Amino acid sequence: MNSTVTVKYQTTIPKAVREQLGISINDALEWIVEKGRVVVHPVHNNFLRHRGCIKTGPGDIAADIQAARDARVEKYR
């Protein structure tokens, strides 16, 4: 498989390669030069697997800000 380098030194990872390596949006790639060759390893963001684990309510931002201000006032009295 081939890909072309653009004038901005960007290239597209072929779909077959992305699928085989499990590369998705916002994954990082590690580039290593070995004996005149480039080796590319995907660096997966494993922390994203925890997305949605913490449940939060709608909250009241104005009340939260006021509570933080009140706590700060009490701290310095």
Sequence and secondary structure as in RCSB ss.txt:
>XXXX:A:sequence
MNSTVTVKYQTTIPKAVREQLGISINDALEWIVEKGRVVVHPVHNNFLRHRGCIKTGPGDIAADIQAARDARVEK
YR
>XXXX:A:secstr
      TTS     HHHHHHHT  TT EEEEEEETTEEEEEEE  GGGGGTT S      HHHHHHHHHHHHHHH
T 
